[in-house]
Amino acid sequence: MNKRALQPSTRPAGIRCAAFAIALFASLATAAPVGAAPANVAPAALGIDAQPLAALDADLASGKLPLVDSLLVMRCGEVVFDRRYPHDYAATYGKEAHTKGPLNARLTGSYNYFDPAWHPYYHGTDEHTMQSVSKTVTSATIGVAMARGAFKAPLSTPVLHYFDETKVKNVDARKRRMTLRDLLTMTSGLDWNEDLPYDDPNNPSDLMEAADDWVQFVIDRPMKDEPGSVFAYSSGATELLAHIFKRETGVDIENYARSHLFGPLGIRDYYWKRTPLGVVDTEGGLYLRAEDLAKIGLLYLNAGRWNGQPLMTSDWVKESLTPRIDAGEGFQYGYQWWLLPHGDAKRVAWLARGMGGQRLIVIPEEHLIVVSTAWHILNEASIEFDVVHRLLPGVHPHECTPPTGT
């Protein structure tokens, strides 16, 4: 795909991401590297220093920052860097692919995370597994459905409204108080410790994926905390949203996203996995191309508008990106968005993050977007800190062309 097609015809107000951008821009300052696509604009023309970008690019290409598959950087809606870093994952994870374990409970198929036919790319295409970036896209789809009037329930609606309570285990007063907002903010109160490594057999996310009925597995979990009070990252909470979306709208969330989110954004090549019972895997099953993931960042940066048309309300965007709970390690959390304060207290980067190194980073003040894909699933790295600490100092003030028709 021509990267120029990433822009809507109305140039959105910019995007700002820190760590990835610097390395990308640096490599553009010299001859275009193997695997790089033509940029719209040279980094220097948009106020980005070359040296920090070149250093980050060199670290990615050499494997010093391991198993990163791609890096894409945009500023002011223009692509300034786009590079792929190829890896032989059949060789890298050959042993693990044939050894049953928490990341390979079924040995074959889409939930064998070492199977090179499925991970990180979908059957040899450019569609890369997004893992938990899928959660952010799920939230976006809910926002679109609310704007269109298809999802009418307020976020204060109890989760059990969508279930037959007589068929749910461990029901107590706290579970009855759990709301849609609690699911979106990872404050469900369910007993769910996903801080364990994903190759730990006790990780509830792995146990869910090894089950047939994921939704029932999650809703049956006992409660641990008062809903809305404690951040506990839960893939299960987001999977409940797939069930709830269909109950509320009457439409499968993937089909809805295809028509009303992906379609308007020009996202045509994607894949979305499903559970053994056919429920959309909203917690981690989406595959997108890096340039299409960047469009999600552009949409939020432009307050929910694309080509001058609102896909979601500006209020939904603002609410989604408002820090609502301390998520640890310097992060706050919104509606399935990670929020990373940096610099002064008013600066907050918006992030979608997925296992193995999937990252969408938006730094709104700098009109910067950075997308990175990777597959270092046995040694999780937080490259967003490299972006902030290494790249942002080389991103200088720049006045973007104001958007028109928005």
N, C-alpha and C positions, 0 to 999 in steps of 0.2 A: 504494500500500500504506500502511495505517495504520502510522506509525512506532512505535506502541506494540507492534506485533507483533514488533519487533526483539528484545524481551526474551523469554527463556525464562520459563516460569512460575515457576521458582526464580530469584530475582534474583541474578545473578552478582556476584561481587566485582568492584570497579570496573575502569575502564580509564583509562589516562593517556596523552595525546598532547599535544604542546606547541604547535606553531606554529599550526595551523589553529584550535584551540579558541578562542583569544582573540578572533579576529575574528568568529567566529560568535556568540559569546555577546554581544558588544557590540551587534550589530544586533538581538538579541532584546530588549535592554533598552528599545528604543524600539518604535514600531509595527512589526508584522510586515512585512517587505519583500516586494515582488513576487517570486514564485517560492519563497517560504519555506513550509514545511509547519508545522502546529501543533506546538509543543514539548510534551513531557510536563511539564517543570519549568522554571521560570525559572532562568537561570544563577546569579543571586545566591543562590538557595535551596540551591545545591550548592557555594557557596564560590568562584564565579568572578566576577572583576571585569568590568564592562561596557566600560570605555573601551578597553582594548587589543583586545578583540574587535571593537568598532565600527570601530577604525582599520584592522584587517586586512580586515574586510568591505568598507570603503570602497575600499581599494586593489584588492580583487578586482573589485568592481562597476565601478570606473572603468577597469580595464585596466592599472593601474600594475603589478600582477602579472598578466601577460598570459595570456589564453586558458585561464583556470581555469573549468571547467564546473560544478562543484558543490563544496560544502563541508558536511560533516555532523559534528556533535560530540555525543559522549555522555559522561556521567559517571555512575558508579554504575549503569550499565545503562539510564539514562534519556536520551532524546533532548533536548538543549537547544538545538540549532540544526540547521536543514536548509535549505539554499538552493541554487538553480540559477542559473547565470549564462549566458544563452543567447548563442550566437555563430553567425554565418553562415559556416560552413566552406566551403561551395561557392564563396563569394566570396573568402574568405581564401586558399584554396589552389587557386583555379581554374586558374591557369597550371600549377602543378606537377602537377595531376591529369592533364594531357594531355602531359606531358613525361617521357619515359622516363629513369629514373635509378635509383640504389641503393634508394630507397624506393618505387619504382614500376617494378620490373623487368618486370612483366607488363602494364603499362598499364591493365588492367581487373581487377576482381575484388577478392577479400578481401585480397590482398597489395599493393594500391595504397593506400598510407597516406594519400593525398590524396583518395581517392574518398569523397564525402560520404555515399554509401549504406552504406559500411562503416566509416568512421572520422569522428569517434570513436564515434558511436552505431551500433548494428546496425539498419539499415533503419528508421530513424525511431522506434525504441523507446527506452525508458529504459535499455537495456542498453548500458553503456559499455565500450569496449575497456579491458582491464586491462593489456595488454602483459606485462611481466615480473612483475607481481603473480601471473600464472598460475603462475610457478615456486613461489611460496609455497603456493598451493592444491594444486599437485602434491605437494609435500612433505607437506601435511596429509593428502592422500588416501593416501599411502604409510603414514603413521602410523595411519590408520584401518584399513587393510588388515592391518597388523601386529597391531593390537589384536584383530582378528577372526580372526587365524590364517590369512588368505588369502595374505599375503606372509610366507613362512617364512624366507627367506634372511637371514642376518645381514649387517650393513652392511660386514663385512670380506670379503664375496664378491667375487672378481675380476670386473670388467666383462666380460672376454672369455669368461666362463662362458656368456654369453648369445649368443655369436656363433660362427660357424664360422671358426676362426682362419685356415684356408686361403683364405678369401675376404676377409680384412682386410689392407689395405696398411700398410706401415710398422710391422710388429709387431717389438718389441724387448723386452728384459727389463723396461723401465719400463712399457710398455703392459700387459704381463702382470701387473704389480703394481698397476695402477690398480683401485680398489675402488668399491663403491657409495657409501661414505662420502666418497670423494674427489669424486664427482660432486655430492653434496649440498652439500659445502662449497666448491665452486668451486676445488678444488685437484687437478684431473684430471692436470695435467702436459702436456696437449695443447698444441700450438702454436696459440694462439688469442688474438689481440689485439683484443678488443672495446672497448678504450679509444678506438679511432678513432671519429670521428663516424659516426652511422648513415647520413649521406648521402655517406660516403666509399666509393668502389667497392671498396676493399680490405678493408672490414670483413667478417670471416668470417661474421658473422650474416647479412648481406645476401647473401653468396655462397651460403650454405646455403639461404636462402629462394628464391633464384633457381634452385636445383637441383630435380630431381624427387624424388630419394631422399635426404632429409635425414639419415636415420640413417646411411646408408652414407657420406655426405659427412663426417660427424663422426668416425665410428670409423676412417676411413681417414687422418685427419690425423696427421702425424708428431708425435712427442713432443718436448717442449722442456725440461721439468723433471721432477724426481723427483716422482711422485704424493704428495700430502699435504704438500708442502713450501712451495709458492708459490701465493698467491691470484691467479688469473687468471679474471676474470668471463667465463663462457662460456654463451651460450644453447644452444650445441650440447650441452654436458654435460647440461643438463636435458632436451633432446630425446631423448637416449639413454634417459632414465628412462621415457619412454612405451613404447619398445620393450621395455625390461627388465620393466616392470610387467606387460605382457601375457604375456611369456614365463614369468614367475614365477607369476602368478595364473591365467592362462588367460582373463582378462577384460580388455576394453578399459578404460583408466583413466577415460575419461569416463563410460562406463556404470556403472563401480563407484562413482565419485563421485556420480552421480545417485541411486543407491540408498542409499548408506551415509554420505554426507556432506551433499550438497545436500538430500536428502529429509528427514532428521531436522532440519536447520536451517530447513526451510520455504523453501528456495531453489527456486522453480519456473520463473522466467523467466531464462534464461541462454542463451548460445550459445558453442560451443567450436569454433574452426576446426580444420581438418585439413590435412595436407600434400597435395601432388598424388597421393601414393600411399595416402592415407587414414589415415595415422597421426595421432593426436591431437597438436595443436600445444601441447605442455606448456610450451614456452619462452615463449610470448607470445600464445596465440590465444584466451584466455577473455574473454567479455563478461559482466559482472555489473552489477546496479544497485548504487548506492552503499550503500543500506541493507543489501543482502545481503553486501557485502564487510565491513561492520561486524560481521556475525555471525561471520566467521572470527576477527576480533580478540576478540570476546566468548568464543568457544570456548577460545582459548588462555589468555585471562585467567582463565577458570574451570577451568584445569588439565585441559582436554579433556572437560569434562562439559557436557551440554545437557539442560535439563529434568530434571536429576537423574540422567541416564543417561550413562555414560562412552562417548564415541565414540572416544577414543584414550586411551592411558595417560598418567598424570601424568609418568611417566619420559620418554616421548617428547616431551612438551611441554618439560620441563626440558632434555633433551638438545638439542632444536631451538633453544632460546633461549640456549644456553651459547656464549659467544664462543670460536671455535675457530681463527680466523686473522685477522690484520690485513688489512682490505680497503681501507685508504687513506682519506684525507679525513676522518679521525676515526672511521670505521666499523670495527666488527668484523663477523664473519660466522658464522652458525650453519648450520642445515640449511635453506637457501634463505630465511633471514631475515637482514635487515640489522639490526645492533645498534649503537645510538648512545649511548655513555656521555655523561652530562651531570650537572652538579652535582658531587656527591661520587662517589668511585670505585665505589660500590655501585649507583648509579642507571644503568639502561640502558633506553633506549626500544627497542621492537621495531618494525621497519618492514618492510613489503612495498612495493617500489618498481618502477614501470614507466615505460618511455619515454613522454615527452610529459607527465608530471606525475601519474601515477597513484600515490596514496599511501594506505597504511593505516598509521597511527601509533598505537601502544599505549604508554602510559606507566603502568606497573602501580602505582607508588607513589601516583599521584594518581587511580587508578580512572578514567582518561581514555582515550577512543578518538577519533581524528580520521581522517576519510576525505575525501580530495580527489581529484577527477578533473579532467583538463585535456588539452589537445592542442597544446602549444607544442613541436612536434617539431623545429623548426628552430632553436630557442633554448632548450635544456633548462635548466630552473631547479630549484633544490633548495629547495622551499618548506618542507621539514622544519626547516631552520635558522631560518626566520621563526617557525615554531611554537615552537621551543625558546626563542629569544631574545626574542620579543615576547609570546607568550601565557603561557608557564609562570610568569613572575613574577606574573601575575594570577590564578593558580590556587592557592587557599589550602587548608590542611588541612581535610578534611571526612570524617566518619565515615559510611561507607555502611551501609545496612541489611545485615546479614550474610545470605549466601545460605542457603536452607533446602533440605533434601533432597539435598544434594550430598555 
